[in-house]
Each structure stands twice: as structure tokens, then as C-alpha cells.
Amino acid sequence: MAGDVNIHLDDTQNPDTVLFVNVLASFNLFQFVNSPTHNKGHTLDVVICNNIDGCTNISVTDVNLSDHYLINGFFKYQFKPTSCFKTIQYRNLKYIDQNIVFNELNEQQLLRTSHSTVQSFGEQVLSYNEMLTSIVNRHAPLQQKTIKEVPHAPWFDHEYRELRKKRRKAEKLYQQTKLSVHKLNYISLRKQTTTLSQQKKKLYARTKINEASNDKKALYSTLKMLTGQ
């Protein structure tokens, strides 16, 4: 387990810290972060494992993107991958030189031949498609790659998708320029994206639970679905 518990674990006399440590001990759990994880100097973030040898080489780094620091480490964990993969075909159209393509199109005999020489409209369309396919194959041949299939989240709508695009664009810009103004814009969009996703998840869960509130069986199935059981 890992995350922000918002308890000053560096203060061993803090009642919340004492209670938290006792809870971990009662379940034979170990907490591996022993240095400040926040820019105020407190240890607020944890990495917890049920094996004293299950986590090694923990390091805490200020990556200058958040008031919390980045935690790295190595974990001994055996798991069965549940992700599904598929092979897709695509063309890298982004780097096509449009001027060259336009020149090749202008040189095609088909575009300079009068309609009277074509036997039928169907043959003309077929020839036109073959010509375009040939040109595209030269400049952007089909490629294949294997990608992970990500299950569709029912709350993942157009509004959230557009905000993610803005966040990713801002992140790339900051990575290129390293300017403070771009960094602040990226951090702001990142926070907005996180907040919006939480709001949409809660709204979706609340709606599904309300819809099943009068049917215990349906409610149980809904809770299993929402918790991934």
C-alpha cells in the first residue's frame, strides 16, 4: 500500500502517529518511508508492506512539481497480469510532406484524363482509390504495434477527455521550456484533472447505488462492480 495518510509520522509523540503505528503493528505491516515527503518537512506519505524484506531501496526525491515528493523503491511482488493486449495497424501521417503528396497527385494520369475515357463511374472510383492507396503506402506505410486494452470507464466522458488533453499538452510544453509559468499551468491543470475525475467517479457510483437502492440483490451486484470484486 502507498499514499498520503496526512499524519505527521516524523512526530513520534503525535497521538495519531502512535495510533497509526499501532494499527500497522497489529496487522504485522511495515512502513518503509523514514524521511520527509512534504516541503514543510514532515513525513506524510507511506509505503506499507506485510513483509520486512518486501520493499528495498526506498528514496524520496523532490521533483519540483508538487508539495509532496516522489517516492521510489523496489518491491518483491508476484502477480498474474490481468491486462489484455491487442495488435493494431496505423499510419504515421503526422510527418508526411503534404507538398510532395500534392505534386504526386497532380502528376497522376487519372486526374488529367477526361471523364469520357472512363468506362464507368465504378471503375473510376476504384482507380482513384488505388491511386491514393499507392501514394499513402509510399509515404506512410502501414505499421503494427501491440497495445494494452484499457477497460472503458463509464464516467470517462468528453469533458474529462478534453481536460486530459489540455493537461498533457501543458506537460509537454513545460518539459520543453522548463519555464515557471508553464510549470504552474501544468500543475493547475493536473489538479483540475484529478478533481474532475474524483467528482465524476463519485457521481457515477452514487447514481448506480441510488438506482439499485430498492433491490438488495441489484445493490449487492452494484457494490461488487464498483469495488472490482
C-alpha positions in Angstrom: 0.0 0.0 0.0 1.2 3.5 -0.7 -0.2 7.0 -0.5 -0.7 10.2 1.6 -2.0 9.5 5.1 -1.7 13.1 6.1 -0.3 12.2 9.5 3.0 13.6 10.8 4.7 10.3 11.1 8.0 12.1 11.9 6.4 13.2 15.2 6.6 10.0 17.3 4.7 11.7 20.1 1.7 12.7 18.0 -1.3 10.7 19.2 -2.4 10.0 15.6 1.1 8.8 14.7 1.1 6.4 17.7 -2.3 5.1 16.8 -1.3 4.6 13.2 1.9 2.7 14.1 0.0 0.5 16.5 -2.6 -0.3 13.8 0.2 -1.4 11.4 1.8 -3.5 14.1 -1.5 -5.2 14.9 -1.6 -6.4 11.3 2.1 -7.2 11.1 2.6 -4.5 8.5 5.8 -2.5 7.9 6.2 1.2 6.9 9.3 1.9 4.9 9.4 5.7 4.4 11.6 7.4 7.1 12.4 10.8 5.6 10.3 13.9 4.9 7.9 13.6 2.0 6.5 17.1 2.1 8.0 20.5 1.5 7.1 21.5 5.1 9.5 18.9 6.4 7.0 16.2 7.5 6.6 12.6 6.6 3.1 12.3 5.3 3.4 9.6 2.6 3.9 5.9 3.3 4.9 2.7 1.6 3.5 -0.2 3.5 4.1 -4.0 3.0 3.4 -7.1 5.0 7.0 -8.4 4.6 10.0 -6.8 6.1 12.0 -7.8 3.0 9.3 -6.9 0.6 10.5 -3.4 -0.1 14.1 -2.1 -0.6 16.0 0.9 -1.8 13.3 3.5 -0.8 14.3 7.0 -1.9 12.5 10.3 -1.6 13.1 13.0 -4.2 11.7 16.5 -4.7 10.8 16.7 -8.4 9.6 20.3 -8.0 6.1 19.6 -9.3 4.2 19.2 -6.1 4.3 20.0 -2.4 4.7 16.2 -1.9 7.9 14.4 -3.0 8.3 11.4 -5.3 9.0 8.1 -3.6 10.9 5.3 -5.4 11.6 1.8 -4.4 11.9 -1.9 -5.4 9.2 -4.3 -4.4 9.1 -8.1 -4.3 5.7 -8.9 -5.6 4.4 -11.8 -7.7 1.2 -11.2 -9.6 -0.7 -12.5 -12.6 -1.1 -9.9 -15.3 -4.8 -9.2 -15.9 -4.3 -6.8 -18.8 -5.3 -7.8 -22.3 -3.3 -6.8 -25.3 -4.2 -6.4 -28.9 -2.3 -5.6 -32.2 -3.3 -2.6 -34.1 -2.4 -1.2 -37.5 -1.7 2.5 -38.0 -0.1 5.0 -40.4 2.3 7.7 -39.2 0.5 10.5 -41.1 1.9 13.3 -39.0 5.3 13.5 -40.8 4.0 13.3 -44.4 5.3 16.2 -46.6 2.0 17.5 -48.0 3.6 19.4 -50.8 5.2 16.2 -52.2 1.9 14.4 -51.9 0.1 17.2 -53.7 2.7 17.2 -56.5 2.3 13.4 -57.0 -1.4 13.7 -57.1 -1.1 16.4 -59.8 1.1 14.1 -61.9 -1.4 11.3 -61.9 -2.8 10.5 -65.3 -6.2 9.7 -63.8 -6.7 13.3 -62.7 -5.8 14.6 -66.1 -8.0 12.2 -68.1 -11.4 13.3 -69.3 -14.4 11.5 -67.9 -15.3 10.2 -71.4 -12.3 7.8 -71.4 -13.5 6.1 -68.2 -15.8 3.2 -68.9 -17.9 3.6 -65.8 -18.2 5.6 -62.6 -17.5 2.5 -60.5 -14.2 1.9 -62.4 -13.2 5.5 -61.9 -13.8 5.3 -58.2 -11.8 2.1 -58.0 -8.9 3.6 -59.9 -8.9 6.7 -57.8 -8.8 4.7 -54.5 -6.0 2.5 -55.8 -4.0 5.6 -56.8 -4.5 7.2 -53.3 -3.6 4.0 -51.5 -0.4 3.6 -53.6 0.7 7.2 -52.7 -0.2 6.8 -49.0 1.7 3.5 -48.8 4.8 5.1 -50.1 4.8 8.0 -47.6 3.1 6.4 -44.6 3.2 2.6 -44.9 1.0 0.5 -42.5 2.8 -0.3 -39.2 1.8 -2.6 -36.4 2.2 -2.3 -32.6 0.8 -4.1 -29.6 -1.1 -2.0 -27.1 -2.8 -2.7 -23.8 -6.6 -2.7 -23.8 -7.8 -0.4 -21.1 -11.4 -1.1 -19.9 -13.7 1.7 -20.7 -14.6 3.7 -17.6 -18.3 4.6 -17.7 -17.7 8.0 -16.1 -14.9 8.9 -18.6 -16.8 11.4 -20.8 -16.0 14.1 -23.3 -15.4 16.8 -20.7 -12.8 14.7 -18.8 -11.1 13.6 -22.0 -10.7 17.2 -23.2 -9.2 18.3 -19.9 -6.7 15.4 -20.0 -5.6 16.5 -23.5 -5.0 20.1 -22.1 -3.1 18.6 -19.2 -0.9 16.5 -21.5 -0.3 19.4 -23.8 0.8 21.6 -20.9 3.0 18.9 -19.5 4.9 18.6 -22.9 5.3 22.3 -23.1 6.8 22.5 -19.6 9.1 19.6 -20.4 10.3 21.5 -23.4 10.7 25.0 -21.9 11.2 24.4 -18.1 9.7 27.8 -17.6 7.9 28.6 -14.3 4.8 29.9 -16.0 4.4 26.7 -17.9 5.1 24.6 -14.8 2.4 26.4 -12.8 -0.1 26.0 -15.7 0.7 22.3 -15.9 0.3 21.8 -12.1 -3.0 23.7 -12.2 -4.4 21.5 -15.0 -3.1 18.4 -13.2 -5.1 19.3 -10.1 -8.2 20.2 -12.1 -8.0 16.8 -13.9 -7.6 14.9 -10.6 -10.5 16.8 -9.0 -12.8 16.3 -12.0 -12.1 12.5 -12.2 -12.9 12.2 -8.5 -16.1 14.1 -8.9 -17.2 12.0 -11.9 -16.4 8.7 -10.2 -18.4 9.7 -7.1 -21.3 10.9 -9.2 -21.3 7.7 -11.2 -21.1 5.5 -8.0 -23.8 7.5 -6.3 -26.1 7.2 -9.3 -25.7 3.5 -9.6 -26.2 2.9 -5.9 -29.4 5.0 -5.9 -30.7 3.1 -8.9 -30.3 -0.2 -7.1 -31.3 1.0 -3.6 -34.7 -0.8 -3.7 -33.3 -4.1 -4.8 -30.9 -5.8 -2.4 -29.6 -8.2 -5.0 -29.0 -5.5 -7.5 -27.4 -3.3 -4.8 -25.0 -6.1 -3.9 -24.1 -6.6 -7.6 -23.6 -2.9 -8.0 -21.3 -2.7 -5.0 -19.2 -5.7 -6.3 -18.9 -4.0 -9.6 -17.9 -0.6 -8.1 -15.3 -2.2 -5.8 -13.9 -4.5 -8.5 -14.7 -7.7 -6.6 
